[in-house]
Amino acid sequence: MKTKHLYTEKERNRVKIICKRDWTIYSTNKISKEFISIKKDISDIKSAVFDFSKVEEFDSAGIILLIDFEHILSDNGIKVDITGFDAKQKRMLELIEAGYSQEELPNRYENPLQKIGRVTIQEYKLFKDFLEFVGQMSVSFFRLLYKPTLFRFKETAYHIEKSGLNAMFIIALTSLLVGLVISYQSLVQLAKFGADIFVVDATGIAITRELGPMLTAIVIAGRSASSYAAEIGTMKITEEISAMRTMGFDPYYFLVIPRIVALVIAMPLLIFFSDIVGIFGGMIAAKMQVGISFDFYIKRLQEVLDVNQYILGMIKGPFFALIIAATGCFHGFRVTRDTESIGIETTASVVHAIFFVIACDALFSIIYTQLGL
């Protein structure tokens, strides 16, 4: 018959638990079962002593198990002592106890209130970090008023090309298709009342005031916000940003301001380009669906669509650009030292940029309505 790992010698309100054999990772299950049976018999005692002197072989798993037993008995009001350690065992016990935590593991299940609270705290911290970023960015902009030589013209021109000129194809394709769809769907309804001609009014005003700016901003948010976050995040992981600060360079002058200025310049132009392509898509749909000629469409457009409609849409451009560029750069600086955070922050930059763009557009709609524009 195999010998056990735990033996007890009980005296009134005190018990001595003698530990024997090997206490390794291979025997922890068996030792735990023996301890459960012993625990039932010593529920009425006041103190316990673990004698570790007769253990033949041990490893960290055995020491951790012993510490667990000590905490279980202590939680039940039993005073626990551990004796019989040699120098090696005592050293391992001290090392493991130094890093041992009695904190309970977080519960995997969260009730709705706990989840709402946790998410609220996370978003509050994120908002505070964003305000700090905006503050530092604003200080850097104001410093440029006193030292214009700090402005990076070459980098700004590069980002105008990269974020503006290179985005024209996807913006043109998206705007053309949306113009086609809006015009086609409007004609289906207007044809029922013999009001085909009003498709020009509906398409022109909808594209120039709302759809053109919104589509352009969403495309740029998905394209440039993610790019900014990934580029700056990669530089942070490779410690290029730390190297900049070590050499006395402000990363905001090199990484943030050129991107923001470039997008603020490019966005109104991209919106105007999107308006033209979207209206052209509406012209194609009107020609194919009800035979409205291009000449008649343009004449009607000149009657119902004045320059103010274009301007009202293009005014949104700089604000959308500021939101998109600032959000992308902010999430880039939030990247930590692990590569997984690049994907997390890149995704967050796109989601937040699109959300804030839509919120900003809703604010503009309210303002325009109140002003009667």
PENOR-V880734 format. One record per backbone hydrogen bond with DSSP energy under -1.0 kcal/mol. CO is the residue of the C=O (numbers start at 1). NH is the residue of the N-H. Records with the same first field share a line. If there is no record, write none. Layout:
BEGIN
CO=NH / NH
END
This chain:
BEGIN
5=20
7=18
9=16
11=14
13=46 / 47
14=11
15=49
16=9
17=51
18=7
21=56
23=59
24=27
27=31
28=32
29=33
30=34
31=35
32=36
33=37
34=38
35=39
36=40
38=41
42=45
46=79
47=15
48=81
49=17
50=83
51=19
52=55
57=23
59=63
60=64
61=65
62=66
63=67
64=68
65=69
66=70
67=71
68=72
69=73
70=74
71=75
73=78
74=77
79=48
81=50
83=52
86=90
87=91
88=92
89=93
90=94
91=95
92=96
93=97
94=98
95=99
111=115
112=116
113=117
114=118
115=119
116=120
117=121
118=122
119=123
120=124
121=125
122=126
123=127
124=128
125=129
126=130
127=131
128=132
129=133
130=134
131=135
132=136
133=137
134=138
135=139
136=140
137=141
138=142
139=143
140=144
143=147
147=150
148=151
151=153
152=156
153=157
154=158
155=159
156=160
157=161
158=162
159=163
160=164 / 165
161=166
165=168
167=171
168=172
169=173
170=174
171=175
172=176
173=177
174=178
175=179
176=180
177=181
178=182
179=183
180=184
181=185
182=186
183=187
184=188
185=189
186=190
187=191
190=193 / 195
195=198
196=199
197=200
198=202
199=203
200=204
201=205
202=206
203=207
204=208
205=209
206=210 / 211
207=212
210=214
211=215
212=216
213=217
214=218
215=219
216=220
217=221
218=222
219=223
220=224 / 225
224=228
225=229
226=230
227=231
228=232
229=233
230=234
231=235
232=236
233=237
234=238
235=240 / 241
239=243
240=244
241=245
242=246
243=247
244=249
245=248
250=253 / 254
251=255
252=257
256=260
257=261
258=262
259=263
260=264
261=265
262=266
263=267
266=270
267=271
268=272
269=273
270=274
271=275
272=276
273=277
274=278
275=279
276=280
277=281
278=282
279=283
280=284
281=285
282=286
283=287
284=288
285=289
286=290 / 292
293=297
294=298
295=299
296=300
297=301
298=302
299=303
300=304
301=305
306=309
307=311
308=312
309=313
310=314
311=315
314=317
316=320
317=321
318=322
319=323
320=324
321=325
322=326
323=327
324=328
325=329
326=330
327=331
328=332
329=333
332=335
339=342
340=344
341=345
342=346
343=347
344=348
345=349
346=350
347=351
348=352
349=353
350=354
351=355
352=356
353=357
354=358
355=359
356=360
357=361
358=362
359=363
360=364
361=365
362=366
363=367
364=368
365=369
366=370
367=371
368=373
END
